Amino acid sequence: MRAKSDPAAAAPSSSSGGDGSPGASLDPIFHLLRVVPFSFLRPPRLRLKLPSLTLPSPNAVFALLLLTYFMVVSGIVYDIIVEPPGIGSTQDPYTGAVRPVVFMSGRVNGQYIIEGLSSGFMFVLGGVGIILLDLALDRNRAKSVKLSYASAGVSSVVLAYVMSMLFIRIKIPAYLR
């Protein structure tokens, strides 16, 4: 009887095939294809380093999210699918001159590219204004910095609201009247 530390006693029988391991197979051709090439070929010892991935900075993540928000609220998906013109044009009934039009008036579900970009910028401006108002509440900042953040935040939110309401009134002429 062999000792337990003897490697010949510890080696499992590969010819049984009934142990359910993925390397065991009853097919002798599979065994030849799997074992014979590696009996005289040796794989090279590669000393590859795994790439180390570093997390992006919080400012980079914020910029990426803000850019994504701008593109979504600007209607970039609509612009890609429908391919509207950048700006429209109408003919003046009195002079016959062609003048550019930025807003597609009367159509709620349609837009020109510049219309979407300008309204998206107003939404982003309002969001940045809210962020500035939040930064103005930090207790560790100087009073002048807090005052400048607060004034810039309030002016951004008010400007974004007023311009968005103006855009809606141009888009839908009888809105809230």
TIVO-2410 file (N, C-alpha, C; in nm, 3 decimals):
# residues 177
REC num residu      c1      c2      c3 atome chaine
REC   1      M   0.084  -0.118   0.000     N      A
REC   1      M   0.000   0.000   0.000    CA      A
REC   1      M   0.088   0.124   0.000     C      A
REC   2      R   0.052   0.226  -0.079     N      A
REC   2      R   0.133   0.346  -0.092    CA      A
REC   2      R   0.096   0.447   0.014     C      A
REC   3      A   0.190   0.535   0.042     N      A
REC   3      A   0.166   0.641   0.141    CA      A
REC   3      A   0.083   0.752   0.076     C      A
REC   4      K   0.015   0.829   0.159     N      A
REC   4      K  -0.071   0.936   0.106    CA      A
REC   4      K   0.010   1.049   0.043     C      A
REC   5      S   0.134   1.066   0.082     N      A
REC   5      S   0.215   1.174   0.025    CA      A
REC   5      S   0.275   1.136  -0.109     C      A
REC   6      D   0.260   1.011  -0.152     N      A
REC   6      D   0.314   0.967  -0.279    CA      A
REC   6      D   0.231   1.028  -0.393     C      A
REC   7      P   0.294   1.102  -0.489     N      A
REC   7      P   0.218   1.166  -0.596    CA      A
REC   7      P   0.149   1.067  -0.688     C      A
REC   8      A   0.202   0.947  -0.703     N      A
REC   8      A   0.137   0.849  -0.790    CA      A
REC   8      A   0.004   0.804  -0.732     C      A
REC   9      A  -0.006   0.799  -0.600     N      A
REC   9      A  -0.131   0.759  -0.536    CA      A
REC   9      A  -0.233   0.870  -0.541     C      A
REC  10      A  -0.185   0.995  -0.541     N      A
REC  10      A  -0.277   1.109  -0.538    CA      A
REC  10      A  -0.328   1.145  -0.677     C      A
REC  11      A  -0.262   1.101  -0.784     N      A
REC  11      A  -0.304   1.136  -0.920    CA      A
REC  11      A  -0.430   1.060  -0.956     C      A
REC  12      P  -0.533   1.132  -1.003     N      A
REC  12      P  -0.656   1.065  -1.042    CA      A
REC  12      P  -0.640   0.995  -1.175     C      A
REC  13      S  -0.719   0.898  -1.195     N      A
REC  13      S  -0.716   0.824  -1.320    CA      A
REC  13      S  -0.791   0.901  -1.425     C      A
REC  14      S  -0.722   0.934  -1.536     N      A
REC  14      S  -0.787   1.012  -1.642    CA      A
REC  14      S  -0.865   0.923  -1.736     C      A
REC  15      S  -0.849   0.793  -1.725     N      A
REC  15      S  -0.919   0.706  -1.818    CA      A
REC  15      S  -1.058   0.670  -1.770     C      A
REC  16      S  -1.091   0.707  -1.646     N      A
REC  16      S  -1.223   0.670  -1.595    CA      A
REC  16      S  -1.332   0.751  -1.665     C      A
REC  17      G  -1.311   0.882  -1.678     N      A
REC  17      G  -1.406   0.965  -1.751    CA      A
REC  17      G  -1.536   0.987  -1.679     C      A
REC  18      G  -1.560   0.925  -1.570     N      A
REC  18      G  -1.689   0.939  -1.503    CA      A
REC  18      G  -1.685   1.036  -1.387     C      A
REC  19      D  -1.574   1.111  -1.369     N      A
REC  19      D  -1.567   1.200  -1.254    CA      A
REC  19      D  -1.634   1.334  -1.280     C      A
REC  20      G  -1.675   1.365  -1.401     N      A
REC  20      G  -1.751   1.486  -1.431    CA      A
REC  20      G  -1.665   1.610  -1.446     C      A
REC  21      S  -1.533   1.599  -1.440     N      A
REC  21      S  -1.449   1.717  -1.456    CA      A
REC  21      S  -1.446   1.754  -1.604     C      A
REC  22      P  -1.426   1.884  -1.635     N      A
REC  22      P  -1.430   1.926  -1.774    CA      A
REC  22      P  -1.314   1.871  -1.856     C      A
REC  23      G  -1.203   1.831  -1.793     N      A
REC  23      G  -1.090   1.779  -1.867    CA      A
REC  23      G  -1.103   1.632  -1.900     C      A
REC  24      A  -1.193   1.561  -1.833     N      A
REC  24      A  -1.207   1.418  -1.855    CA      A
REC  24      A  -1.302   1.394  -1.971     C      A
REC  25      S  -1.258   1.311  -2.065     N      A
REC  25      S  -1.340   1.280  -2.180    CA      A
REC  25      S  -1.312   1.136  -2.221     C      A
REC  26      L  -1.412   1.070  -2.275     N      A
REC  26      L  -1.396   0.934  -2.324    CA      A
REC  26      L  -1.340   0.930  -2.466     C      A
REC  27      D  -1.336   1.043  -2.532     N      A
REC  27      D  -1.290   1.049  -2.670    CA      A
REC  27      D  -1.137   1.051  -2.674     C      A
REC  28      P  -1.073   0.952  -2.734     N      A
REC  28      P  -0.926   0.949  -2.736    CA      A
REC  28      P  -0.867   1.056  -2.827     C      A
REC  29      I  -0.939   1.097  -2.931     N      A
REC  29      I  -0.887   1.201  -3.020    CA      A
REC  29      I  -0.880   1.334  -2.946     C      A
REC  30      F  -0.983   1.362  -2.866     N      A
REC  30      F  -0.981   1.484  -2.785    CA      A
REC  30      F  -0.864   1.480  -2.688     C      A
REC  31      H  -0.839   1.365  -2.630     N      A
REC  31      H  -0.726   1.350  -2.537    CA      A
REC  31      H  -0.594   1.374  -2.609     C      A
REC  32      L  -0.581   1.321  -2.731     N      A
REC  32      L  -0.458   1.341  -2.807    CA      A
REC  32      L  -0.439   1.488  -2.844     C      A
REC  33      L  -0.546   1.552  -2.886     N      A
REC  33      L  -0.536   1.693  -2.924    CA      A
REC  33      L  -0.508   1.784  -2.804     C      A
REC  34      R  -0.549   1.740  -2.688     N      A
REC  34      R  -0.532   1.825  -2.571    CA      A
REC  34      R  -0.399   1.799  -2.501     C      A
REC  35      V  -0.349   1.679  -2.500     N      A
REC  35      V  -0.231   1.644  -2.422    CA      A
REC  35      V  -0.104   1.642  -2.506     C      A
REC  36      V  -0.109   1.585  -2.625     N      A
REC  36      V   0.012   1.562  -2.705    CA      A
REC  36      V   0.084   1.692  -2.742     C      A
REC  37      P   0.016   1.796  -2.790     N      A
REC  37      P   0.092   1.916  -2.826    CA      A
REC  37      P   0.166   1.977  -2.707     C      A
REC  38      F   0.111   1.966  -2.588     N      A
REC  38      F   0.176   2.026  -2.472    CA      A
REC  38      F   0.281   1.936  -2.409     C      A
REC  39      S   0.302   1.818  -2.464     N      A
REC  39      S   0.409   1.734  -2.413    CA      A
REC  39      S   0.545   1.779  -2.466     C      A
REC  40      F   0.548   1.844  -2.583     N      A
REC  40      F   0.676   1.893  -2.634    CA      A
REC  40      F   0.677   2.044  -2.654     C      A
REC  41      L   0.562   2.109  -2.651     N      A
REC  41      L   0.555   2.255  -2.660    CA      A
REC  41      L   0.533   2.313  -2.522     C      A
REC  42      R   0.601   2.420  -2.493     N      A
REC  42      R   0.584   2.487  -2.365    CA      A
REC  42      R   0.533   2.629  -2.392     C      A
REC  43      P   0.430   2.672  -2.324     N      A
REC  43      P   0.383   2.810  -2.343    CA      A
REC  43      P   0.487   2.908  -2.289     C      A
REC  44      P   0.502   3.021  -2.353     N      A
REC  44      P   0.602   3.119  -2.305    CA      A
REC  44      P   0.559   3.180  -2.172     C      A
REC  45      R   0.659   3.217  -2.094     N      A
REC  45      R   0.631   3.283  -1.967    CA      A
REC  45      R   0.620   3.433  -1.995     C      A
REC  46      L   0.500   3.480  -1.999     N      A
REC  46      L   0.475   3.621  -2.026    CA      A
REC  46      L   0.465   3.696  -1.895     C      A
REC  47      R   0.531   3.807  -1.893     N      A
REC  47      R   0.523   3.892  -1.774    CA      A
REC  47      R   0.445   4.017  -1.811     C      A
REC  48      L   0.317   4.000  -1.834     N      A
REC  48      L   0.231   4.111  -1.872    CA      A
REC  48      L   0.176   4.177  -1.747     C      A
REC  49      K   0.170   4.306  -1.751     N      A
REC  49      K   0.113   4.381  -1.640    CA      A
REC  49      K  -0.032   4.414  -1.675     C      A
REC  50      L  -0.116   4.395  -1.579     N      A
REC  50      L  -0.256   4.433  -1.600    CA      A
REC  50      L  -0.267   4.584  -1.599     C      A
REC  51      P  -0.346   4.638  -1.689     N      A
REC  51      P  -0.360   4.785  -1.687    CA      A
REC  51      P  -0.435   4.828  -1.562     C      A
REC  52      S  -0.387   4.933  -1.503     N      A
REC  52      S  -0.454   4.984  -1.383    CA      A
REC  52      S  -0.548   5.096  -1.425     C      A
REC  53      L  -0.670   5.081  -1.391     N      A
REC  53      L  -0.770   5.181  -1.423    CA      A
REC  53      L  -0.787   5.274  -1.304     C      A
REC  54      T  -0.776   5.401  -1.330     N      A
REC  54      T  -0.797   5.499  -1.223    CA      A
REC  54      T  -0.934   5.562  -1.242     C      A
REC  55      L  -0.993   5.595  -1.132     N      A
REC  55      L  -1.124   5.660  -1.139    CA      A
REC  55      L  -1.108   5.803  -1.187     C      A
REC  56      P  -1.203   5.852  -1.265     N      A
REC  56      P  -1.195   5.992  -1.307    CA      A
REC  56      P  -1.221   6.085  -1.189     C      A
REC  57      S  -1.175   6.206  -1.202     N      A
REC  57      S  -1.195   6.303  -1.095    CA      A
REC  57      S  -1.342   6.342  -1.086     C      A
REC  58      P  -1.384   6.390  -0.971     N      A
REC  58      P  -1.525   6.432  -0.958    CA      A
REC  58      P  -1.564   6.543  -1.055     C      A
REC  59      N  -1.471   6.631  -1.086     N      A
REC  59      N  -1.502   6.737  -1.183    CA      A
REC  59      N  -1.521   6.682  -1.324     C      A
REC  60      A  -1.445   6.579  -1.359     N      A
REC  60      A  -1.462   6.517  -1.491    CA      A
REC  60      A  -1.597   6.446  -1.500     C      A
REC  61      V  -1.637   6.379  -1.393     N      A
REC  61      V  -1.768   6.313  -1.391    CA      A
REC  61      V  -1.880   6.416  -1.399     C      A
REC  62      F  -1.865   6.527  -1.325     N      A
REC  62      F  -1.966   6.633  -1.329    CA      A
REC  62      F  -1.976   6.693  -1.469     C      A
REC  63      A  -1.862   6.718  -1.533     N      A
REC  63      A  -1.864   6.775  -1.668    CA      A
REC  63      A  -1.928   6.680  -1.767     C      A
REC  64      L  -1.900   6.551  -1.754     N      A
REC  64      L  -1.960   6.452  -1.843    CA      A
REC  64      L  -2.111   6.444  -1.822     C      A
REC  65      L  -2.155   6.447  -1.696     N      A
REC  65      L  -2.299   6.444  -1.669    CA      A
REC  65      L  -2.368   6.570  -1.717     C      A
REC  66      L  -2.303   6.685  -1.700     N      A
REC  66      L  -2.362   6.811  -1.746    CA      A
REC  66      L  -2.372   6.814  -1.898     C      A
REC  67      L  -2.270   6.764  -1.966     N      A
REC  67      L  -2.274   6.756  -2.112    CA      A
REC  67      L  -2.383   6.660  -2.160     C      A
REC  68      T  -2.397   6.547  -2.091     N      A
REC  68      T  -2.501   6.451  -2.126    CA      A
REC  68      T  -2.640   6.512  -2.104     C      A
REC  69      Y  -2.657   6.582  -1.993     N      A
REC  69      Y  -2.785   6.650  -1.965    CA      A
REC  69      Y  -2.816   6.753  -2.074     C      A
REC  70      F  -2.715   6.830  -2.112     N      A
REC  70      F  -2.735   6.930  -2.217    CA      A
REC  70      F  -2.778   6.866  -2.348     C      A
REC  71      M  -2.714   6.756  -2.383     N      A
REC  71      M  -2.747   6.691  -2.510    CA      A
REC  71      M  -2.887   6.630  -2.506     C      A
REC  72      V  -2.926   6.576  -2.391     N      A
REC  72      V  -3.059   6.514  -2.382    CA      A
REC  72      V  -3.168   6.619  -2.388     C      A
REC  73      V  -3.155   6.728  -2.309     N      A
REC  73      V  -3.261   6.828  -2.310    CA      A
REC  73      V  -3.259   6.913  -2.436     C      A
REC  74      S  -3.150   6.912  -2.509     N      A
REC  74      S  -3.146   6.985  -2.636    CA      A
REC  74      S  -3.216   6.910  -2.747     C      A
REC  75      G  -3.244   6.784  -2.727     N      A
REC  75      G  -3.313   6.706  -2.828    CA      A
REC  75      G  -3.219   6.651  -2.932     C      A
REC  76      I  -3.102   6.609  -2.892     N      A
REC  76      I  -3.005   6.559  -2.989    CA      A
REC  76      I  -3.054   6.431  -3.055     C      A
REC  77      V  -3.130   6.350  -2.983     N      A
REC  77      V  -3.184   6.227  -3.041    CA      A
REC  77      V  -3.284   6.263  -3.152     C      A
REC  78      Y  -3.370   6.360  -3.126     N      A
REC  78      Y  -3.464   6.408  -3.228    CA      A
REC  78      Y  -3.389   6.462  -3.348     C      A
REC  79      D  -3.284   6.539  -3.322     N      A
REC  79      D  -3.208   6.598  -3.432    CA      A
REC  79      D  -3.140   6.492  -3.517     C      A
REC  80      I  -3.094   6.384  -3.456     N      A
REC  80      I  -3.028   6.278  -3.532    CA      A
REC  80      I  -3.130   6.200  -3.614     C      A
REC  81      I  -3.246   6.170  -3.555     N      A
REC  81      I  -3.345   6.089  -3.625    CA      A
REC  81      I  -3.415   6.166  -3.735     C      A
REC  82      V  -3.464   6.287  -3.705     N      A
REC  82      V  -3.546   6.362  -3.800    CA      A
REC  82      V  -3.460   6.444  -3.896     C      A
REC  83      E  -3.342   6.486  -3.854     N      A
REC  83      E  -3.252   6.571  -3.930    CA      A
REC  83      E  -3.320   6.701  -3.975     C      A
REC  84      P  -3.364   6.784  -3.880     N      A
REC  84      P  -3.426   6.911  -3.917    CA      A
REC  84      P  -3.318   7.010  -3.962     C      A
REC  85      P  -3.358   7.118  -4.028     N      A
REC  85      P  -3.258   7.219  -4.066    CA      A
REC  85      P  -3.209   7.295  -3.942     C      A
REC  86      G  -3.096   7.362  -3.956     N      A
REC  86      G  -3.041   7.439  -3.844    CA      A
REC  86      G  -3.133   7.552  -3.805     C      A
REC  87      I  -3.176   7.631  -3.902     N      A
REC  87      I  -3.275   7.737  -3.881    CA      A
REC  87      I  -3.372   7.733  -3.998     C      A
REC  88      G  -3.489   7.792  -3.974     N      A
REC  88      G  -3.588   7.799  -4.080    CA      A
REC  88      G  -3.586   7.935  -4.147     C      A
REC  89      S  -3.676   7.954  -4.239     N      A
REC  89      S  -3.686   8.084  -4.307    CA      A
REC  89      S  -3.832   8.106  -4.347     C      A
REC  90      T  -3.872   8.232  -4.341     N      A
REC  90      T  -4.005   8.272  -4.388    CA      A
REC  90      T  -3.989   8.392  -4.480     C      A
REC  91      Q  -4.089   8.410  -4.562     N      A
REC  91      Q  -4.086   8.523  -4.653    CA      A
REC  91      Q  -4.175   8.633  -4.598     C      A
REC  92      D  -4.122   8.752  -4.590     N      A
REC  92      D  -4.198   8.866  -4.542    CA      A
REC  92      D  -4.306   8.899  -4.644     C      A
REC  93      P  -4.435   8.904  -4.600     N      A
REC  93      P  -4.543   8.926  -4.699    CA      A
REC  93      P  -4.541   9.065  -4.761     C      A
REC  94      Y  -4.483   9.162  -4.694     N      A
REC  94      Y  -4.487   9.298  -4.747    CA      A
REC  94      Y  -4.370   9.328  -4.840     C      A
REC  95      T  -4.250   9.288  -4.798     N      A
REC  95      T  -4.133   9.322  -4.878    CA      A
REC  95      T  -4.088   9.206  -4.967     C      A
REC  96      G  -4.127   9.085  -4.934     N      A
REC  96      G  -4.087   8.968  -5.011    CA      A
REC  96      G  -3.948   8.917  -4.975     C      A
REC  97      A  -3.884   8.980  -4.875     N      A
REC  97      A  -3.750   8.937  -4.834    CA      A
REC  97      A  -3.760   8.810  -4.749     C      A
REC  98      V  -3.663   8.725  -4.761     N      A
REC  98      V  -3.658   8.603  -4.682    CA      A
REC  98      V  -3.581   8.633  -4.555     C      A
REC  99      R  -3.643   8.601  -4.441     N      A
REC  99      R  -3.576   8.626  -4.313    CA      A
REC  99      R  -3.565   8.496  -4.236     C      A
REC 100      P  -3.459   8.481  -4.158     N      A
REC 100      P  -3.439   8.357  -4.083    CA      A
REC 100      P  -3.533   8.347  -3.963     C      A
REC 101      V  -3.572   8.224  -3.931     N      A
REC 101      V  -3.658   8.197  -3.816    CA      A
REC 101      V  -3.589   8.090  -3.732     C      A
REC 102      V  -3.578   8.118  -3.602     N      A
REC 102      V  -3.509   8.024  -3.514    CA      A
REC 102      V  -3.607   7.926  -3.451     C      A
REC 103      F  -3.729   7.969  -3.421     N      A
REC 103      F  -3.827   7.883  -3.354    CA      A
REC 103      F  -3.933   7.838  -3.453     C      A
REC 104      M  -3.963   7.709  -3.448     N      A
REC 104      M  -4.067   7.651  -3.530    CA      A
REC 104      M  -4.200   7.679  -3.461     C      A
REC 105      S  -4.258   7.792  -3.493     N      A
REC 105      S  -4.378   7.839  -3.423    CA      A
REC 105      S  -4.499   7.754  -3.459     C      A
REC 106      G  -4.578   7.723  -3.357     N      A
REC 106      G  -4.701   7.648  -3.377    CA      A
REC 106      G  -4.685   7.498  -3.372     C      A
REC 107      R  -4.566   7.446  -3.379     N      A
REC 107      R  -4.542   7.301  -3.372    CA      A
REC 107      R  -4.472   7.269  -3.241     C      A
REC 108      V  -4.545   7.207  -3.151     N      A
REC 108      V  -4.488   7.174  -3.020    CA      A
REC 108      V  -4.391   7.057  -3.031     C      A
REC 109      N  -4.420   6.963  -3.120     N      A
REC 109      N  -4.337   6.843  -3.129    CA      A
REC 109      N  -4.231   6.851  -3.239     C      A
REC 110      G  -4.196   6.969  -3.285     N      A
REC 110      G  -4.092   6.987  -3.383    CA      A
REC 110      G  -4.000   7.100  -3.343     C      A
REC 111      Q  -3.875   7.095  -3.389     N      A
REC 111      Q  -3.781   7.200  -3.354    CA      A
REC 111      Q  -3.673   7.211  -3.459     C      A
REC 112      Y  -3.615   7.330  -3.469     N      A
REC 112      Y  -3.493   7.348  -3.545    CA      A
REC 112      Y  -3.375   7.316  -3.453     C      A
REC 113      I  -3.259   7.295  -3.510     N      A
REC 113      I  -3.143   7.257  -3.429    CA      A
REC 113      I  -3.104   7.370  -3.335     C      A
REC 114      I  -3.102   7.492  -3.382     N      A
REC 114      I  -3.063   7.606  -3.297    CA      A
REC 114      I  -3.164   7.627  -3.186     C      A
REC 115      E  -3.290   7.603  -3.214     N      A
REC 115      E  -3.394   7.614  -3.111    CA      A
REC 115      E  -3.368   7.516  -2.997     C      A
REC 116      G  -3.337   7.392  -3.031     N      A
REC 116      G  -3.310   7.293  -2.928    CA      A
REC 116      G  -3.185   7.326  -2.849     C      A
REC 117      L  -3.080   7.370  -2.916     N      A
REC 117      L  -2.957   7.404  -2.846    CA      A
REC 117      L  -2.974   7.524  -2.753     C      A
REC 118      S  -3.049   7.624  -2.798     N      A
REC 118      S  -3.067   7.742  -2.713    CA      A
REC 118      S  -3.156   7.711  -2.593     C      A
REC 119      S  -3.261   7.632  -2.611     N      A
REC 119      S  -3.343   7.597  -2.496    CA      A
REC 119      S  -3.269   7.503  -2.402     C      A
REC 120      G  -3.188   7.413  -2.458     N      A
REC 120      G  -3.105   7.325  -2.373    CA      A
REC 120      G  -3.004   7.405  -2.293     C      A
REC 121      F  -2.947   7.509  -2.354     N      A
REC 121      F  -2.853   7.593  -2.281    CA      A
REC 121      F  -2.923   7.666  -2.167     C      A
REC 122      M  -3.047   7.708  -2.188     N      A
REC 122      M  -3.120   7.776  -2.080    CA      A
REC 122      M  -3.149   7.680  -1.965     C      A
REC 123      F  -3.181   7.556  -1.996     N      A
REC 123      F  -3.204   7.457  -1.889    CA      A
REC 123      F  -3.075   7.430  -1.811     C      A
REC 124      V  -2.964   7.419  -1.883     N      A
REC 124      V  -2.836   7.397  -1.815    CA      A
REC 124      V  -2.798   7.520  -1.733     C      A
REC 125      L  -2.825   7.638  -1.784     N      A
REC 125      L  -2.797   7.760  -1.709    CA      A
REC 125      L  -2.876   7.765  -1.579     C      A
REC 126      G  -3.003   7.724  -1.585     N      A
REC 126      G  -3.083   7.718  -1.461    CA      A
REC 126      G  -3.029   7.614  -1.364     C      A
REC 127      G  -2.985   7.500  -1.413     N      A
REC 127      G  -2.927   7.397  -1.326    CA      A
REC 127      G  -2.797   7.442  -1.262     C      A
REC 128      V  -2.712   7.511  -1.339     N      A
REC 128      V  -2.588   7.563  -1.284    CA      A
REC 128      V  -2.617   7.672  -1.180     C      A
REC 129      G  -2.723   7.750  -1.204     N      A
REC 129      G  -2.762   7.850  -1.105    CA      A
REC 129      G  -2.804   7.787  -0.974     C      A
REC 130      I  -2.874   7.675  -0.979     N      A
REC 130      I  -2.913   7.605  -0.856    CA      A
REC 130      I  -2.789   7.549  -0.786     C      A
REC 131      I  -2.693   7.501  -0.862     N      A
REC 131      I  -2.569   7.451  -0.803    CA      A
REC 131      I  -2.493   7.566  -0.736     C      A
REC 132      L  -2.489   7.682  -0.800     N      A
REC 132      L  -2.424   7.798  -0.739    CA      A
REC 132      L  -2.494   7.841  -0.611     C      A
REC 133      L  -2.626   7.833  -0.610     N      A
REC 133      L  -2.699   7.866  -0.487    CA      A
REC 133      L  -2.666   7.767  -0.376     C      A
REC 134      D  -2.646   7.642  -0.411     N      A
REC 134      D  -2.606   7.543  -0.311    CA      A
REC 134      D  -2.465   7.571  -0.260     C      A
REC 135      L  -2.375   7.611  -0.349     N      A
REC 135      L  -2.239   7.645  -0.306    CA      A
REC 135      L  -2.236   7.769  -0.218     C      A
REC 136      A  -2.334   7.857  -0.234     N      A
REC 136      A  -2.339   7.978  -0.152    CA      A
REC 136      A  -2.375   7.948  -0.007     C      A
REC 137      L  -2.428   7.830   0.020     N      A
REC 137      L  -2.466   7.795   0.156    CA      A
REC 137      L  -2.352   7.732   0.236     C      A
REC 138      D  -2.235   7.716   0.175     N      A
REC 138      D  -2.122   7.655   0.245    CA      A
REC 138      D  -2.070   7.749   0.353     C      A
REC 139      R  -2.055   7.698   0.473     N      A
REC 139      R  -2.013   7.782   0.586    CA      A
REC 139      R  -1.864   7.810   0.586     C      A
REC 140      N  -1.786   7.731   0.513     N      A
REC 140      N  -1.641   7.747   0.515    CA      A
REC 140      N  -1.590   7.847   0.411     C      A
REC 141      R  -1.676   7.913   0.341     N      A
REC 141      R  -1.633   8.010   0.240    CA      A
REC 141      R  -1.640   8.151   0.298     C      A
REC 142      A  -1.564   8.239   0.235     N      A
REC 142      A  -1.567   8.379   0.275    CA      A
REC 142      A  -1.702   8.441   0.238     C      A
REC 143      K  -1.736   8.545   0.310     N      A
REC 143      K  -1.868   8.607   0.289    CA      A
REC 143      K  -1.879   8.667   0.148     C      A
REC 144      S  -1.772   8.723   0.097     N      A
REC 144      S  -1.777   8.782  -0.037    CA      A
REC 144      S  -1.796   8.675  -0.144     C      A
REC 145      V  -1.732   8.559  -0.124     N      A
REC 145      V  -1.746   8.449  -0.220    CA      A
REC 145      V  -1.888   8.394  -0.214     C      A
REC 146      K  -1.942   8.381  -0.093     N      A
REC 146      K  -2.080   8.333  -0.080    CA      A
REC 146      K  -2.177   8.430  -0.145     C      A
REC 147      L  -2.152   8.560  -0.129     N      A
REC 147      L  -2.239   8.660  -0.190    CA      A
REC 147      L  -2.230   8.656  -0.342     C      A
REC 148      S  -2.110   8.636  -0.395     N      A
REC 148      S  -2.097   8.630  -0.542    CA      A
REC 148      S  -2.161   8.502  -0.596     C      A
REC 149      Y  -2.145   8.389  -0.525     N      A
REC 149      Y  -2.212   8.266  -0.568    CA      A
REC 149      Y  -2.364   8.284  -0.565     C      A
REC 150      A  -2.414   8.344  -0.459     N      A
REC 150      A  -2.559   8.362  -0.446    CA      A
REC 150      A  -2.613   8.455  -0.555     C      A
REC 151      S  -2.542   8.565  -0.581     N      A
REC 151      S  -2.591   8.658  -0.684    CA      A
REC 151      S  -2.583   8.595  -0.824     C      A
REC 152      A  -2.475   8.524  -0.851     N      A
REC 152      A  -2.464   8.457  -0.981    CA      A
REC 152      A  -2.570   8.347  -0.993     C      A
REC 153      G  -2.597   8.275  -0.885     N      A
REC 153      G  -2.698   8.169  -0.889    CA      A
REC 153      G  -2.838   8.223  -0.912     C      A
REC 154      V  -2.873   8.329  -0.838     N      A
REC 154      V  -3.006   8.388  -0.854    CA      A
REC 154      V  -3.022   8.447  -0.994     C      A
REC 155      S  -2.919   8.518  -1.041     N      A
REC 155      S  -2.932   8.577  -1.175    CA      A
REC 155      S  -2.939   8.468  -1.283     C      A
REC 156      S  -2.867   8.358  -1.265     N      A
REC 156      S  -2.873   8.249  -1.363    CA      A
REC 156      S  -3.011   8.184  -1.366     C      A
REC 157      V  -3.067   8.159  -1.249     N      A
REC 157      V  -3.200   8.096  -1.243    CA      A
REC 157      V  -3.306   8.189  -1.300     C      A
REC 158      V  -3.300   8.318  -1.265     N      A
REC 158      V  -3.399   8.412  -1.316    CA      A
REC 158      V  -3.386   8.428  -1.467     C      A
REC 159      L  -3.263   8.440  -1.517     N      A
REC 159      L  -3.243   8.454  -1.661    CA      A
REC 159      L  -3.292   8.330  -1.736     C      A
REC 160      A  -3.261   8.213  -1.682     N      A
REC 160      A  -3.305   8.089  -1.747    CA      A
REC 160      A  -3.457   8.079  -1.748     C      A
REC 161      Y  -3.522   8.117  -1.639     N      A
REC 161      Y  -3.668   8.110  -1.634    CA      A
REC 161      Y  -3.731   8.209  -1.732     C      A
REC 162      V  -3.683   8.332  -1.732     N      A
REC 162      V  -3.742   8.434  -1.819    CA      A
REC 162      V  -3.722   8.396  -1.966     C      A
REC 163      M  -3.604   8.351  -2.001     N      A
REC 163      M  -3.578   8.315  -2.141    CA      A
REC 163      M  -3.657   8.190  -2.182     C      A
REC 164      S  -3.671   8.095  -2.091     N      A
REC 164      S  -3.750   7.975  -2.124    CA      A
REC 164      S  -3.896   8.010  -2.146     C      A
REC 165      M  -3.949   8.099  -2.063     N      A
REC 165      M  -4.088   8.143  -2.083    CA      A
REC 165      M  -4.102   8.221  -2.214     C      A
REC 166      L  -4.001   8.300  -2.249     N      A
REC 166      L  -4.004   8.371  -2.377    CA      A
REC 166      L  -4.001   8.272  -2.493     C      A
REC 167      F  -3.918   8.168  -2.482     N      A
REC 167      F  -3.912   8.066  -2.586    CA      A
REC 167      F  -4.046   7.996  -2.601     C      A
REC 168      I  -4.112   7.967  -2.489     N      A
REC 168      I  -4.243   7.900  -2.496    CA      A
REC 168      I  -4.345   7.992  -2.560     C      A
REC 169      R  -4.341   8.119  -2.528     N      A
REC 169      R  -4.438   8.213  -2.587    CA      A
REC 169      R  -4.414   8.232  -2.737     C      A
REC 170      I  -4.289   8.223  -2.779     N      A
REC 170      I  -4.262   8.229  -2.923    CA      A
REC 170      I  -4.308   8.100  -2.990     C      A
REC 171      K  -4.285   7.988  -2.924     N      A
REC 171      K  -4.320   7.858  -2.980    CA      A
REC 171      K  -4.471   7.841  -2.988     C      A
REC 172      I  -4.541   7.874  -2.878     N      A
REC 172      I  -4.687   7.863  -2.872    CA      A
REC 172      I  -4.740   8.003  -2.849     C      A
REC 173      P  -4.787   8.073  -2.951     N      A
REC 173      P  -4.823   8.215  -2.937    CA      A
REC 173      P  -4.933   8.244  -2.836     C      A
REC 174      A  -5.029   8.157  -2.817     N      A
REC 174      A  -5.140   8.185  -2.725    CA      A
REC 174      A  -5.121   8.118  -2.588     C      A
REC 175      Y  -4.998   8.090  -2.549     N      A
REC 175      Y  -4.971   8.022  -2.424    CA      A
REC 175      Y  -4.984   8.116  -2.306     C      A
REC 176      L  -5.069   8.081  -2.208     N      A
REC 176      L  -5.093   8.156  -2.084    CA      A
REC 176      L  -5.135   8.301  -2.109     C      A
REC 177      R  -5.222   8.323  -2.205     N      A
REC 177      R  -5.272   8.459  -2.227    CA      A
REC 177      R  -5.419   8.462  -2.218     C      A
***
